[in-house]
């Protein structure tokens, strides 16, 4: 019994019963239904039996309760958001970044390290997986880095013997864009902060505008994995919403033919993402 109750509760955990978007949508539906019922009552004779009136009123209220529960359930089970931002189709959906068609965005550190040794770059990260998939193409990637026009140089620091690049710097290699998301500190640990994260996005959109060449852009939850934040690390929901908000503020658009911008959510992260909230807040 308790397991059953726990399972039912789990179906309604993501979207709160107090959610403003949920109630706004529900009250709109109630207003339409009430108008129809009122119109019908004017056009048909009203029964004089008080028992019928009471029972029909109870039935009407019961139906409204069922409607709310249904809306609440559907909101919690939503697993995608289809938006339009700056005239661009923007999709937030579940999938695997590496299997998507179009450009794939990979967050890297400010030295764009190309060795996945589980010390500087973990093989479990998207950065590490990219390196492992292209380990026989390191020289070609280095050439792409050397010739990139969207890399912003800065002074070396942190003990590396390499050139350092600023937040949002990008390098295009085949159908991947490597973008600088974190910087090493003096203790050789890569960090960012919420302020730098916002700065990253604004520069990122500017650079992507140069590189994307009217292709679909696929973006993971940048900063959600092993990325260290100074202070409190934002929730995955917040990270996605920052990406969407900065896209809107940047004015960047990708409205060529059927192309889009996709925010790709891995299946394991989906329970932490309120797709309903994204759909309602950015529509």
ABEGO torsion letter per residue (X at the ends): XAAAAAAAAAAAAABBAABAAAAAAAAAAAAAAAAAAAAAAAABBBBABAAAAAAAAAAAAAAAAAAAAAAAAAAAABABBBBBBGGBBBBBBBEBAAABBEBBBBBBBAAGBABBAGAABBAABAAAAAAAAAAAAAAAAAAAAAABAABBBBBBBGGBABBBBBBGBBBBBEABBBBBABBBBAAGBBBBBAAAAAAAAAAAAAAAAAAAGGBBBBBBBBGABABBBBEBBBBAAAAAAAAAAAAAAAGBBBABEABBBBBBBBAAAAAABBAAAAAAAAX
